[in-house]
Amino acid sequence: MTDYTPDKFIVVKLTASEPHPTNHYRVFACWYGGYAGSDSWKLNSGITEVTRDGDLLHFKGTSGSVYTCHVETYGTSGYGYNVLQNLIEQQAKQGVTIEVLSEDTDFLGLNYD
């Protein structure tokens, strides 16, 4: 199991229409590279559970990884935004819709089954 603490994050809903309509939620996480590094991103394996501890949301993924995200850091970096737009366009060609959920979403109340 790996723990991640991104600098920025959003939750996306993937909807595939074929063969049966299904919804799938994932964390899209971004990190700033700093002076000598480069920015990076990860799309988790799929959310299975969310817990909250104060201002921290803990997203458990199907791989067992946990993304610990501060509620104040909802959003993407400029680099992450461009990557996400490319993912949205690529997946649309495959019949998969990617929707960015609002930061006001009740992540604890979503059905992750």
GUVO-264331 format. One line per 8 residues: number of its first residue (from 1); for each residue y, z, x of N, C-alpha, C. Coordinates in steps of 0.1 Angstrom, whole numbers, plus 2048, in hexadecimal, padded with zeros to 3 digits. Each point is the difference from the previous one (the first is absolute). Layout:
N
NUM> Y:Z:X:Y:Z:X:Y:Z:X  ...
//
This chain:
113
1> 7F4:800:808:80C:800:7F8:80C:800:809  80A:7F8:7FC:80C:7FF:808:80C:804:7F7  80A:807:806:80C:804:7F8:80B:7F8:806  808:7FB:7F6:80C:7F8:804:80C:807:7F9  80C:7FF:807:80C:805:7FB:80B:7F5:803  801:7F7:7F6:80A:7F5:802:80E:804:7FF  809:7F8:807:80E:802:7FF:805:7FC:7F2  7FA:7F5:7FA:804:7FB:7F3:7F3:7FD:7F9
9> 800:800:7F2:7F4:7FC:7F9:804:7FB:7F2  7F7:7F8:7FA:801:7FD:7F2:7F2:7FF:7FB  7FE:801:7F3:7F3:7FE:7FA:801:7F3:7F8  7F5:7F8:802:7FF:7F3:7FA:7F4:800:7F7  801:7F8:7F5:7F5:7FE:7F7:7FC:7F2:801  7F3:7FE:803:7FA:7F3:802:7F8:7FD:7F3  803:7F5:7FA:7F8:7FC:7F4:7FA:7F2:802  7F3:800:7FF:7F8:7F4:801:7FC:7FC:7F2
17> 801:7F3:7FD:7FD:7FB:7F2:7F2:7FB:7FF  7F9:7FD:80B:7F3:7FA:800:7F6:809:808  7F4:801:7FC:7FA:7FC:7F4:804:809:7F4  804:80C:802:805:809:7F6:80D:806:804  809:802:7F7:80D:806:805:7FD:80E:805  805:803:80C:7FF:80D:806:80D:804:807  803:80D:800:80B:806:807:7FB:808:80C  808:7FF:80B:7FC:807:80C:80D:805:806
25> 802:80C:804:80C:806:806:7FE:802:80F  80A:7FD:808:800:802:80E:80D:805:805  800:807:80C:80C:804:807:803:7F5:80A  80D:7FC:7FF:805:7F7:80B:809:808:808  7FC:803:80D:807:809:808:807:7F9:80C  80B:805:804:808:7FA:80B:804:80A:80A  800:7FC:80D:805:809:80B:80A:7F8:808  80A:807:804:80A:7FB:809:7FB:800:80E
33> 803:7F6:808:7FA:7FF:80E:809:808:80A  80C:802:7FD:809:806:809:805:7F7:80B  806:805:80B:806:7F8:80A:7F7:7F7:807  7F4:804:804:7F7:7F8:808:7F4:7FA:7F8  7FF:804:7F4:7F5:7FC:7F8:804:7F6:7F5  7F6:7FC:7F8:803:7F7:7F5:7FC:807:7F3  806:7FC:7F6:7FD:805:7F3:7F2:7FC:7FC  7FA:808:7F7:7F2:7FD:7FC:7FE:804:7F2
41> 7F5:7FC:7FA:7FD:802:7F2:7F1:801:7FE  7FC:806:7F5:7F2:801:7FC:7FF:800:7F1  7F6:7FA:7FB:7FC:800:7F2:7F3:808:7FF  801:80C:7F9:7F4:808:800:7F4:7F9:7F8  7F5:806:801:7F4:7FB:7FA:7FF:800:7F1  809:808:7FA:800:802:7F1:801:80E:7FD  808:804:7F7:802:80E:7FD:7F5:805:7F7  7FB:80C:804:7F5:806:7F7:805:80D:7FA
49> 80A:806:806:805:80D:7FB:80E:803:806  808:807:7F9:80E:804:805:802:80E:7FD  805:808:80A:804:80D:7FE:80E:802:805  806:80B:7FB:80E:802:804:801:80E:805  808:802:80B:803:80D:806:80F:800:803  808:805:7F6:80E:800:801:805:7F1:800  807:7FC:80B:806:7F2:801:7F6:7F7:806  7F4:804:803:7F6:7F7:806:7F5:7FC:7F6
57> 7FE:7F3:801:7F5:7FA:7F8:7F5:7FC:80A  7F3:804:7FC:7F5:7FD:808:7F7:7F6:7F9  7FF:7F4:805:7F9:7F5:7FA:7F3:7FF:808  7F5:803:7F9:7F2:7FE:806:7FB:7F2:7FD  7FB:7F9:80A:7FB:7F3:7FF:7F1:7FF:7FF  7FB:7F4:7FC:7F2:7FE:7FF:7F9:802:80D  807:7FD:80B:7FA:802:80D:7FF:80E:805  807:809:7F9:801:80E:803:80D:804:807
65> 808:7F6:804:80D:802:806:809:807:7F6  80A:807:805:80A:807:7F8:80E:7FC:805  808:7FB:7F7:80E:7FD:803:808:80B:7FB  807:807:809:809:80B:7FB:80E:7FA:801  807:7FF:7F4:80D:7FA:7FF:80A:809:7F9  80C:801:806:80A:808:7FB:807:7F7:7F4  802:807:7F5:806:7F9:7F4:80D:7F9:803  808:806:80A:80D:7FA:803:7FF:7F3:808
73> 7F4:7FD:805:7FF:7F4:808:7FA:7F4:7F9  801:800:7F3:7FA:7F5:7F8:809:7F3:802  7F9:7F6:804:807:7F3:803:7F9:7FA:80C  806:7F5:805:7FA:7F9:80C:80B:7FE:80A  7FC:7FD:80C:809:7FC:80A:803:7F1:7FE  80A:7FA:807:803:7F2:7FF:7F4:7F8:804  7F9:803:80A:7F4:7FA:805:7F5:801:7F5  7FE:80C:7FB:7F6:802:7F6:803:7F8:7F3
81> 80C:7FF:7FD:804:7F8:7F4:7FB:7F1:802  803:7FB:80B:7FC:7F2:803:7F1:7FE:800  7F9:809:806:7F1:800:800:7FB:800:7F1  806:809:7F9:7FB:802:7F2:803:7F3:7F8  80C:7FA:801:803:7F4:7F9:7F6:7F5:803  7FC:7FF:80D:7F5:7F6:804:7F3:803:7FA  7FC:80D:7FF:7F4:804:7FA:800:7FD:7F1  80B:802:7F9:801:7FD:7F2:7FE:7F1:7FE
89> 807:7F8:808:7FE:7F1:7FE:7F2:7FC:803  7FA:805:80B:7F2:7FC:804:7F6:804:7F5  801:80C:7FB:7F7:805:7F6:802:7F8:7F2  80C:7FD:7FD:802:7F8:7F4:7F9:7F3:800  7FE:7FA:80B:7F9:7F3:801:7F1:803:7FE  7FB:80C:802:7F2:804:7FE:7FE:806:7F2  80A:800:7F7:7FF:806:7F3:802:80F:7FF  805:806:80B:803:80E:800:80F:803:7FF
97> 804:808:7F7:80E:804:7FE:802:80D:807  80A:801:808:804:80D:807:80D:804:7FA  800:80C:7FA:80C:806:7FA:804:80D:807  80D:801:804:805:80C:807:804:80A:7F5  7FA:80C:801:802:80A:7F6:80E:807:803  806:804:7F6:80D:807:801:7FE:80E:807  80A:805:807:7FF:80D:806:7FF:80B:7F5  804:7FD:7F4:7FF:809:7F5:7F3:801:7F9
105> 7F6:7F8:805:7F3:800:7FB:7F9:80E:801  7F9:804:7F6:7F8:80C:801:7F3:7FD:807  800:801:80D:7F4:7FC:808:7F4:809:7FD  803:80C:7FC:7F5:80A:7FD:7F9:7FC:7F3  807:7F9:7F7:7FB:7FD:7F3:7F9:7F2:7FF  800:7F8:80B:7FA:7F3:7FF:7F1:802:800  7F9:7F6:7FA:7F1:800:801:7FB:7F7:80C  7FA:807:809:7FC:7F9:80D:7F1:7FC:800
113> 7FA:801:7F4:7F1:7FD:7FF:7FE:7F1:802
//
